[in-house]
Amino acid sequence: MMEIRSPRDHEFAHLAAMTSQAYNTTSREQSLREALDGEILLRASDDDVAAIVRTCVVGQFFGGRSVSTADVRNVVVAAHHRSRGHLRHLLRESLLRRRSEGLALSTLTPSTVPAYRRFGYEYAGTMIRYRAPVSAAVAHHGDTVQEWGRDQLAEVADCYRRFAQRNNGLLDRSAAWWDEFVLSDQGQHRYLLRRDGAVTGYLVYTQERAPGDLPYYYRLQCNDLVWTDEESARSLLGFIAGNRALATEFEWYGPQEEPLTLFFDEDQARRQLSRTWMIRLLDPEKAFQERGWPGGLTGRIAFDVEDDYLEVPRHTFTVEWSDGEAIVKTTDGRGAPLVDLGTLGSIYAGWLRASDAAALGRMPGFAADDLDLLDAAFAGQPAWAMDVV
């Protein structure tokens, strides 16, 4: 009989093999044993594992504030157990636990969209990897460039956080997240910029072999390319330009409208990867309370929400904004227009404007003034990611 539980010690090797098969890659047993800031749940019997869900606890910036998030890192259903409903039960249990722990959101990058839409997820943001010729980066000598290591991580993490707070969707990385997902590659090169003793920007990249006449031509693959102002942006691009003797191209993650391309003389940046990730409101009240809002925002709106998947009954959700702060109240009943959880999550992340949702028939019963207020509340840069969510 199948039950939902934590993995047993002797099962980790099998879990790694299942994960490797599912993602067609190599998964290490040790990485599963050291599940970052999170937990692994199984739907399994004593002698057979049907499905795995691994979630990690992170923060995610919206409106300049960090919102508590359960990031779904691994979803694996054994080949001989697919299409039997195991994921529905297992993911539900995992999200219920995370909600009871006080987390507001959940995010994931879907392998299949319809399944996760049924569970309350909807499109939220992009993960775009750009590529440009090194010749697009103009030489510039500004902030002091130096190598950095783990001794400087606190300063670098502070620089990253200042950058991330300006960008919806970027993660509020924990120390464990830096270790597992940012600094784990042994072939990395790391450089930072300083001005007046403070870190103003930094790079983390590897050098990958690139096509060319010489076998040592390479491409700079930037995991992080982080800048805080014009001078740091120009200085990082100038550092990249300094590799032009042998580097042919460089790649980096950026938003849909990438500000760095304003420094290129020509339209030379091309998208090499573009993925869409999804969001789910685990606790809409906490999600609204934890995020930031535009300064001066004033108004009041009421709408109903319900969460069939987590068995949260329909209730009325009232938000009142005053000078950029939100007061959120919930009451039982059916007192206002209903918005489905996926649509609300997509609006929350900035992927979908409320007025567009109404035009698509997804917000029946909402007055024009309410839609205008929601558009103003969630105005800003569309969410994006530089970490895989």
Beta strands, then each sheet from edge to edge (+ up, - down):
strand 1: 3-5
strand 2: 38-44
strand 3: 49-62
strand 4: 65-77
strand 5: 105-108
strand 6: 122-133
strand 7: 144-147
strand 8: 171-172
strand 9: 189-195
strand 10: 198-209
strand 11: 218-227
strand 12: 247-254
strand 13: 270-281
strand 14: 299-307
strand 15: 312-322
strand 16: 325-332
strand 17: 383-384
sheet 1: 1+ 2- 3+ 4- 5- 13+ 6- 12+ 11+ 10- 9+ 7-
sheet 2: 1+ 2- 3+ 8-
sheet 3: 1+ 2- 3+ 4- 5- 13+ 6- 17-
sheet 4: 14+ 15- 16+
end
